[in-house]
Amino acid sequence: MPTGGRRLSSHVDEDAPTVEPLPVSENNRRESPGLLSVWLFIVAALVLIMVVIGGTTRLTQSGLSMVRWEPISGVIPPLNDADWQAEFDSYKAYPEFQKINREMTLSEFKGIFFWEYLHRLIGRLLGLALAVPFLFFLVRRAIPNGYGWRLAGLVCLVGLQGLIGWWMVSSGLVDRPDVAHERLAVHLAAALLLLIATLWTALDLRALSHGQTRVEGRPSRWIWPFASLLTVQIIMGAFVAGLDAGRIFNTWPLMHGALFPKGIGELSPIWSNFVDNPIGVQFVHRWLGLVVALSGLAVAVQLFRAGAKTQATALEVAVLVQFILGVVTLLNAVPVALGVAHQAGGTLLVVVTVFAAHWSLGGARRTENAD
């Protein structure tokens, strides 16, 4: 791979009014992409943790336990019995308690509150982990040309994810005891978009720190159709989770002995069966899962032949483990532990796919224009 990245020099505007910019040595400018990439890999790990905890929150039916959105004061949990009782009384005013959990005790409420509180806390920590270092690097003028807006975009994505999360929760606080599955899918998709964008930027910065530039001729054409299929499969997985569709037809490969089970097309128009009908949604998710698995193995073979042995092996393992987890989770009617493992496996498969796609594009895509 060609090497020899462009040398970046710090520039001081002689017409600047009063404040001199902080001095940044050429050596620090050259080393900063590596430091920024480490920071973003840590942020990506936090996003992955948040996604897994979000899945746990969903599977334990904990997502509607906090009925107010308090971005600042909400960081402090109930601290005494009176606080807990007040929080529980607030929960009692909403449909989930009134229609499903009327027999719930305060002790049981504390259990579901824990997961939602932890999920929101990780979201706040994620926002700080992105925003504070970004401002630090910005003030130090340590951000390479072309990356300022990308990093600012990541910060905005975290804020957007918080808004989407509350938009999702609010759908279960009016007249229904659960969240809208379409909003759940948007919430998950936004989290994975943040994960992908963070990883891609981290990989670009790491390649930039090594002096790597884009190389043509790698097999990028194979990875993109697979990534598209994986995207659709993840959205269908969110529909399955939101509709509790994994708790019906707990057989495999057929659905109670039938390829096309009764009720698969009962909604009108026909396309709504693959969005709102639990039977149709599970049908698509189970068979698209097989297509994704076979496609992933085919892509892994192409990557191996092209010389990306590490990426190929990782993709093979990730796609096989995720497929097996999906089948086992279905056969057992989605117990919490297996459901969480399945969501974690899907997220890790996304991570592996990002690494493989980035390799296929040949390293860093560098923007030559200054921010």
Wavefront OBJ file of the C-alpha trace (Angstrom):
o trace
v 0.000 0.000 0.000
v 1.403 3.433 -0.898
v 2.568 5.516 1.998
v 3.586 9.112 2.568
v 0.683 11.161 3.896
v 0.571 14.911 3.300
v 2.534 16.904 5.899
v 0.177 19.158 7.848
v 1.507 22.469 9.141
v -0.094 24.729 11.713
v -1.031 28.136 10.330
v -1.476 31.325 12.334
v -3.571 34.115 10.846
v -1.488 37.297 11.143
v -4.654 39.423 11.038
v -6.263 37.713 14.035
v -7.510 40.432 16.391
v -6.326 39.737 19.923
v -6.031 36.097 20.952
v -3.134 34.081 19.640
v -4.069 30.459 18.846
v -2.494 27.797 20.988
v 0.848 26.716 19.537
v 0.689 23.325 17.929
v 3.864 21.713 16.754
v 4.063 20.027 13.385
v 4.950 16.806 15.162
v 1.792 16.963 17.301
v -0.285 17.618 14.205
v 1.190 14.544 12.587
v 0.538 12.358 15.641
v -2.978 13.648 16.427
v -4.871 11.342 14.001
v -3.649 8.302 15.929
v -4.770 9.777 19.245
v -8.141 10.755 17.822
v -8.643 7.264 16.422
v -8.037 5.692 19.853
v -10.577 8.087 21.363
v -13.179 7.166 18.738
v -12.605 3.434 19.173
v -13.360 3.914 22.881
v -16.501 5.854 21.968
v -17.535 3.051 19.599
v -17.153 0.555 22.451
v -19.482 2.729 24.541
v -22.026 2.752 21.715
v -21.855 -1.039 21.527
v -22.420 -1.291 25.285
v -25.358 1.104 25.016
v -26.957 -1.004 22.274
v -26.615 -4.187 24.336
v -28.047 -2.523 27.445
v -30.849 -1.141 25.294
v -31.652 -4.680 24.181
v -31.678 -5.830 27.786
v -34.001 -2.952 28.660
v -36.396 -4.030 25.939
v -36.301 -7.744 26.793
v -36.896 -7.135 30.502
v -39.853 -4.856 29.670
v -38.109 -1.982 31.453
v -38.264 0.771 28.854
v -41.373 2.536 30.178
v -40.350 2.580 33.838
v -39.075 6.177 33.639
v -41.991 8.311 32.506
v -40.235 11.700 32.418
v -37.421 12.978 30.246
v -35.031 14.967 32.407
v -31.667 15.195 30.616
v -29.925 16.977 33.501
v -31.706 16.218 36.783
v -32.547 12.685 35.646
v -28.955 11.626 36.239
v -29.732 11.424 39.979
v -31.699 8.237 40.785
v -34.173 7.893 43.674
v -32.118 8.069 46.877
v -34.589 7.121 49.611
v -37.904 5.368 50.176
v -39.904 8.539 49.575
v -38.163 9.127 46.237
v -38.800 5.554 45.167
v -42.465 5.720 46.118
v -42.895 8.972 44.200
v -41.265 7.420 41.123
v -43.467 4.336 41.422
v -46.595 6.479 41.805
v -45.686 8.317 38.606
v -45.326 4.986 36.795
v -48.752 3.891 38.052
v -50.414 6.726 36.137
v -49.477 5.264 32.749
v -50.863 2.434 30.581
v -48.162 -0.192 31.181
v -48.948 -0.380 34.897
v -52.692 0.008 34.450
v -53.055 -2.616 31.717
v -50.244 -5.101 32.419
v -48.446 -4.591 35.730
v -51.218 -3.776 38.216
v -49.860 -6.396 40.631
v -46.291 -5.083 40.471
v -44.614 -4.330 43.796
v -42.202 -1.514 44.562
v -39.369 -4.039 44.721
v -40.217 -5.329 41.235
v -40.452 -1.769 39.953
v -36.924 -1.084 41.169
v -35.747 -3.991 39.009
v -37.119 -2.598 35.754
v -36.172 0.969 36.693
v -32.530 -0.114 36.994
v -32.179 -1.099 33.331
v -33.837 2.002 31.915
v -31.845 4.237 34.245
v -28.592 2.498 33.257
v -29.463 2.820 29.571
v -30.039 6.556 29.891
v -26.939 6.997 32.043
v -24.747 5.320 29.415
v -26.309 7.626 26.827
v -25.316 10.669 28.877
v -21.793 9.327 29.390
v -21.553 8.700 25.660
v -22.511 12.290 24.935
v -19.835 13.570 27.304
v -17.260 11.122 25.928
v -17.792 12.602 22.472
v -18.437 16.280 23.163
v -15.757 17.050 25.769
v -12.753 15.556 23.905
v -14.046 17.033 20.644
v -14.019 20.528 22.154
v -10.585 19.880 23.667
v -9.093 18.773 20.349
v -10.839 21.637 18.569
v -9.363 24.244 20.917
v -5.936 22.628 20.628
v -6.278 22.696 16.838
v -5.377 19.028 16.809
v -8.077 17.925 14.357
v -6.742 17.118 10.864
v -8.131 19.026 7.915
v -11.466 17.683 6.750
v -12.393 15.931 9.997
v -13.846 18.781 12.041
v -17.313 18.567 10.536
v -17.286 14.782 10.702
v -16.540 14.835 14.423
v -19.135 17.553 15.003
v -21.614 15.355 13.160
v -20.952 12.501 15.582
v -21.722 14.802 18.511
v -24.981 15.816 16.831
v -25.872 12.167 16.218
v -25.628 11.450 19.947
v -28.025 14.295 20.698
v -30.381 13.102 17.967
v -30.284 9.592 19.408
v -31.422 10.908 22.782
v -34.343 12.737 21.174
v -35.325 9.636 19.202
v -35.176 7.582 22.396
v -37.664 9.842 24.155
v -39.846 9.987 21.019
v -39.938 6.183 21.154
v -40.731 6.038 24.891
v -43.479 8.658 24.565
v -45.383 6.348 22.201
v -46.013 4.029 25.163
v -47.193 6.728 27.559
v -50.505 7.691 25.954
v -52.980 4.876 25.367
v -50.861 1.784 24.728
v -48.749 -0.235 27.195
v -45.732 -0.618 24.922
v -43.649 1.418 22.513
v -44.358 1.599 18.790
v -42.224 -0.999 17.040
v -41.530 1.380 14.147
v -40.039 3.892 16.574
v -38.051 1.122 18.232
v -36.572 0.296 14.825
v -35.669 3.952 14.212
v -34.025 4.121 17.651
v -31.903 1.034 16.953
v -31.051 2.179 13.424
v -29.883 5.567 14.732
v -27.664 3.879 17.319
v -26.091 1.653 14.688
v -25.620 4.629 12.356
v -23.711 6.331 15.164
v -21.634 3.179 15.681
v -20.834 2.859 11.977
v -19.960 6.536 11.544
v -17.750 6.497 14.646
v -15.898 3.354 13.581
v -15.448 4.552 10.007
v -14.001 7.861 11.152
v -11.729 6.076 13.633
v -10.458 3.769 10.893
v -9.867 6.705 8.547
v -7.885 8.523 11.234
v -5.868 5.424 12.068
v -4.993 4.951 8.407
v -4.142 8.632 8.128
v -1.784 8.364 11.100
v 0.014 5.545 9.271
v 0.347 7.616 6.112
v -2.089 5.428 4.172
v -4.208 6.737 1.330
v -6.988 5.169 -0.662
v -6.009 2.235 -2.878
v -8.120 1.229 -5.860
v -8.871 -2.292 -6.999
v -10.036 -3.961 -3.811
v -13.251 -6.046 -3.818
v -15.617 -3.384 -2.475
v -18.396 -4.511 -4.813
v -18.924 -7.677 -2.749
v -19.308 -6.078 0.653
v -21.968 -3.471 -0.140
v -24.846 -5.779 -1.170
v -24.145 -7.790 1.982
v -24.173 -4.643 4.107
v -27.509 -3.643 2.561
v -29.040 -7.038 3.350
v -27.688 -6.829 6.891
v -29.278 -3.393 7.332
v -32.705 -4.693 6.318
v -32.274 -7.732 8.568
v -31.468 -5.573 11.588
v -34.552 -3.420 10.994
v -36.673 -6.562 10.735
v -35.101 -7.762 13.976
v -36.276 -4.560 15.655
v -39.782 -5.207 14.315
v -39.631 -8.742 15.722
v -38.601 -7.382 19.118
v -41.220 -4.639 19.146
v -44.046 -6.990 18.157
v -42.840 -9.858 20.398
v -42.841 -11.921 17.209
v -40.044 -14.145 18.501
v -42.432 -15.768 20.971
v -44.617 -17.358 18.293
v -43.823 -20.203 15.876
v -40.906 -21.427 17.973
v -39.872 -24.106 15.497
v -37.249 -24.175 12.783
v -36.877 -24.335 9.811
v -40.648 -24.501 9.204
v -43.237 -22.466 11.090
v -45.245 -25.188 12.849
v -44.765 -27.457 9.859
v -45.593 -24.881 7.195
v -43.414 -22.766 4.953
v -46.165 -20.137 4.685
v -48.117 -20.309 7.950
v -51.759 -19.414 8.334
v -52.277 -15.716 8.997
v -49.181 -14.522 7.171
v -51.235 -12.403 4.752
v -54.251 -11.422 6.846
v -53.569 -7.666 6.823
v -54.371 -5.294 3.981
v -52.594 -3.866 2.069
v -50.358 -6.893 1.646
v -47.116 -5.060 2.379
v -48.320 -4.212 5.894
v -47.971 -7.885 6.801
v -44.205 -7.432 6.667
v -44.299 -4.387 8.941
v -47.218 -4.825 11.362
v -48.097 -8.538 11.308
v -45.968 -10.530 13.807
v -46.254 -13.643 11.634
v -45.114 -11.892 8.468
v -42.341 -10.039 10.285
v -40.955 -13.251 11.757
v -41.219 -14.984 8.381
v -39.047 -12.310 6.752
v -36.572 -12.176 9.631
v -35.990 -15.942 9.779
v -35.512 -16.449 6.036
v -33.615 -13.236 5.416
v -31.323 -14.385 8.222
v -30.431 -17.434 6.147
v -29.796 -15.250 3.086
v -27.581 -12.929 5.144
v -25.614 -15.874 6.524
v -24.966 -17.385 3.089
v -24.121 -13.970 1.636
v -21.725 -13.292 4.490
v -19.899 -16.550 3.858
v -19.634 -15.723 0.141
v -18.207 -12.288 0.956
v -15.755 -13.879 3.392
v -14.477 -16.162 0.624
v -13.918 -13.165 -1.656
v -12.129 -11.251 1.094
v -9.900 -14.243 1.798
v -8.952 -14.561 -1.866
v -8.190 -10.834 -1.986
v -5.765 -11.155 0.900
v -7.911 -9.904 3.790
v -7.585 -13.097 5.821
v -8.250 -11.488 9.196
v -11.394 -9.718 7.998
v -12.579 -12.863 6.217
v -12.157 -15.062 9.280
v -13.862 -12.524 11.544
v -16.804 -12.236 9.146
v -17.178 -16.020 8.882
v -17.206 -16.466 12.646
v -19.520 -13.506 13.288
v -22.099 -14.482 10.691
v -22.188 -18.159 11.729
v -22.420 -17.403 15.445
v -25.183 -14.861 14.835
v -27.178 -17.269 12.679
v -26.910 -20.067 15.244
v -27.829 -17.667 18.047
v -30.887 -16.577 16.090
v -32.158 -20.129 15.630
v -31.497 -21.123 19.251
v -33.138 -17.931 20.523
v -36.236 -18.621 18.424
v -36.480 -22.263 19.516
v -36.394 -21.158 23.152
v -38.974 -18.356 22.707
v -36.498 -15.531 23.358
v -35.306 -15.862 26.952
v -33.605 -12.678 28.115
v -30.043 -14.043 28.092
v -30.296 -15.447 24.567
v -32.131 -12.382 23.291
v -29.399 -10.105 24.609
v -26.714 -12.371 23.137
v -28.494 -12.276 19.770
v -28.618 -8.477 19.760
v -24.973 -8.283 20.823
v -24.059 -10.730 18.069
v -25.858 -8.633 15.476
v -24.068 -5.504 16.641
v -20.689 -7.236 16.510
v -21.514 -8.427 12.998
v -22.066 -4.784 12.045
v -18.655 -3.924 13.519
v -16.937 -6.691 11.551
v -18.711 -5.586 8.376
v -17.488 -2.006 8.865
v -13.886 -3.201 9.200
v -14.233 -5.349 6.074
v -15.872 -2.542 4.089
v -13.204 -0.065 5.126
v -10.480 -2.477 4.025
v -12.292 -2.893 0.711
v -12.070 0.846 0.141
v -8.364 0.790 0.780
v -7.851 2.802 3.955
v -8.289 6.485 4.694
v -10.407 8.774 2.565
v -8.722 12.098 3.177
v -10.378 15.449 2.593
v -7.819 17.955 1.413
v -9.876 21.085 2.080
v -9.593 22.758 5.454
v -12.607 22.841 7.740
l 1 2 3 4 5 6 7 8 9 10 11 12 13 14 15 16 17 18 19 20 21 22 23 24 25 26 27 28 29 30 31 32 33 34 35 36 37 38 39 40 41 42 43 44 45 46 47 48 49 50 51 52 53 54 55 56 57 58 59 60 61 62 63 64 65 66 67 68 69 70 71 72 73 74 75 76 77 78 79 80 81 82 83 84 85 86 87 88 89 90 91 92 93 94 95 96 97 98 99 100 101 102 103 104 105 106 107 108 109 110 111 112 113 114 115 116 117 118 119 120 121 122 123 124 125 126 127 128 129 130 131 132 133 134 135 136 137 138 139 140 141 142 143 144 145 146 147 148 149 150 151 152 153 154 155 156 157 158 159 160 161 162 163 164 165 166 167 168 169 170 171 172 173 174 175 176 177 178 179 180 181 182 183 184 185 186 187 188 189 190 191 192 193 194 195 196 197 198 199 200 201 202 203 204 205 206 207 208 209 210 211 212 213 214 215 216 217 218 219 220 221 222 223 224 225 226 227 228 229 230 231 232 233 234 235 236 237 238 239 240 241 242 243 244 245 246 247 248 249 250 251 252 253 254 255 256 257 258 259 260 261 262 263 264 265 266 267 268 269 270 271 272 273 274 275 276 277 278 279 280 281 282 283 284 285 286 287 288 289 290 291 292 293 294 295 296 297 298 299 300 301 302 303 304 305 306 307 308 309 310 311 312 313 314 315 316 317 318 319 320 321 322 323 324 325 326 327 328 329 330 331 332 333 334 335 336 337 338 339 340 341 342 343 344 345 346 347 348 349 350 351 352 353 354 355 356 357 358 359 360 361 362 363 364 365 366 367 368 369 370 371
